[in-house]
């Protein structure tokens, strides 16, 4: 999915003394333009780059072990796990999110801030699934995750969004069905959650996500691509569970693309069919 590298780009010939152009000096290559931290086109992979990567991983592992040991040594007697999580807010709580489902969607979340975050993460997965492109399945999802008083409003709004033209733009048939010989991919993966406000029966949660969308198959004009976005949900505790009151989305945070080679259409279709999803917990 990233552009191919060009080995040797920008490399000048070395002299016998190890310098560039026989001058005996080492030339530092500066970026080609302001703001370009990579100095224009990327260099190709090399053994030195692999060595740096390995050394970097080892250093990180050593640092992580040292930090963990330091934390255990400095903790006061009687300090519980709840105190440790305060220094690592992105760590998983270790608590099971739910024991039941509603229409295949996790349900029955705890009446806590962690429960609200778990609900938001799982609802993000449901709302970003391929089933949302089917009218009857979409309505079932909305009934399961939206507060009852606003289900009809969400249905009406999304019916206007999932139009025949929109379906065609993502590679589907106008009725939302998948063209023969192709596999439609729409999958959202939560990376992390953040509780931005809460009260007894209300919570606002941000869910940072990565998503896949496109049509896998030979000659697809809409190949599967990935994106990064953050969903904000306002939740309300009603009838023994968290439900969505409002839902919005914005782009990012987006990491720098790596050097991974894009998989074939067949590999992508096979992966989507064989790898199942998860129930997410905070």
C-alpha positions, 0 to 999 in steps of 0.5 A: 500500500506504500510506494515502492522504494528505490534502492540507492536513490541519492547515494553518491559514489564513495572514494577509497578513503571512505568519503564521498567523491574521493574528498576524504570527507563525509557528506551529510544528505539534508532533506530535499525540501522543508518539512520533509523528514525523510529527505525526499524519496526513501532509501531502500532497505539495507542490512544496516537498517535491519541491524538498527531495527533489531538493536532498537527492539532489544533496547526497548525490551530492556527499557520496558523490563527495567521500568517494570522492575522499578515500578514494583520496587517503588510501589508502597506496601499494600498498593493495589492494581488500581493504583498501577493503572493510574500510571498506564491509562492505556493498559487493559483493565483485565475485566470481562466486558459482558456475558451476553449479546443482543443480535450478535452485538455484545450487551449488558455492560457494567454501569461504570466508566470502564463499561461505557468505554467497552460499550463504545468500542464494541458499538464502533465495530458494529457501526463500521461493519459490512452489515450496515450496507444492508437495510434490514441488518442495519436497522437491527444494529441500530436497535441494539446500540442506539437509545430507543427514543432516537432509533427512528431518527438514526434509521431515517438519517442513515437511509439517506446516507446509504443511497444507491449512488453511495453503494456504487461508489464503494464498489457494491451494486446499487441495492447494497449487494456484493457483485459476483466474484468479489468480497466486500470488506468493511471492518472497524478495529478499535485501537483505544478508548478515552472517557472524556466526561461522565456522570451517573447515567451519562458518558462521552467516549472517544474511540480511536480506530483503524478501518478497512473498506473496499472490494477484494477481487481481480480487477476491482476498481475499489481495492481494500484500503485502510483509514484512521479515525476517531469516533465520539459517542455520547452514551446514556444508561437506560434499561440496564445498559449503555446506549448511544445518544449521539455519534460523530467521527473525525479523521486521525490520528494517522501514523506514517505508512510503513513499507509493507507490501500490499496483499493480493485480492485473493489473500485479502478476501481469504483473510476477511472470511477466515479471521473473526472479530473480537469483543472489546473491553477497556 
